[in-house]
Amino acid sequence: MEKKVTSNGIQRRDFLRNGAAFAASALFLSFGGSKVFGARTSEQAKNAIPAVKLNNGIKMPWIGFGTNSLTGDVGERSVADAISVGYHLIDTAHVYGNEEAVGAGIKKSGVKRGELFVTSKLWVDFAGYEGTKKAFQTSIDKLGTDYLDLYLIHRPRGDVKGSWKAMEELNKAGKIKAIGISNFDPDQLSDLMSYAKIKPVINQIETHVFFQEHNLYDVLKKESVQHEAWSPFAAGRNGIFSNPVLAVIAKKHNKTIAQVCLRWHFQRGVVTIPRSQNKAHMIENLNIFDFELDKTDLQTIATLDLNKTQFPEWT
């Protein structure tokens, strides 16, 4: 996510800083010193983030780079920067209005297309069989690629059945390696599964410490559909970056609140796509694989669940 000011007036990364020691760890711990600044090979970068195997056998990184609201030159630069520090999962959508910028950023990075995992999403205006086929083509044209690794139905609206049929055909034709959904509740998922010939690999939904989605989390596990969190930091809402409970846990592990949040998702088996246009924050967000939240930490974080969306404008 972008650097934002919380309701308490504290910027997202400024609450729990430990001076030079923190700055050094944020930049160097995960990747080994100066390798961050261009000496790393693409293979080293790819291996820095572990992969999860989806229900169709395809592997994707546990952490990706979200691009919502990153448009134009900022979007292009941010995507190129993210790839340069090790992100290989890049998430965009038609409705973000930035597929061209994302594609330009991918090209600018110099990393081969086959080393990346690119996701886009079908918006509700194009629901239905024919609309989906046209929208998909528009997306890959803007991205400058001839296939997608993952294509999602962004919201369960309109002719979902027709859209899914089109996506299944595109999947069988090799134009999309994996197909999935976003913002589907258990009943909507069940309805899709009643006619789907290909099971969705992912449901990308709002998930963070204030909205932990325990019921849907359990349903997705039972159905072998990967849980992916959009806005894993709740876009900085509800004072997440100054939360005293998370601050205590972060201090205990010599990490930031952002890193604690991402590690919590990882230990639950949830894929995340944090967004930032700040390169240091991008690196910080990847630096979560050298510590582990213990049982007490997890129990404490469980108490933060408000069990309600922090994005009422999306309901």
Secondary structure, DSSP 8 states (H G I E B T S, - for coil): ----B-TTS-BTTTTT--HHHHHHHHHHTTTTGGGGGTTS-HHHHHHHS-EEE-TTS-EEESB-EE-TT--HHHHHHHHHHHHHHT--EEE--GGGT-HHHHHHHHHHHT--GGG-EEEEEE-GGG-SHHHHHHHHHHHHHHHT-S-EEEEEESSS-S-HHHHHHHHHHHHHTTSEEEEEEES--HHHHHHHHHH-SS--SEEEEE-BTTB--HHHHHHHHHHT-EEEEESTTGGGGGGGGG-HHHHHHHHHHT--HHHHHHHHHHHHT-EE----S-HHHHHHHH--SS----HHHHHHHHTT---S-S-GGG-
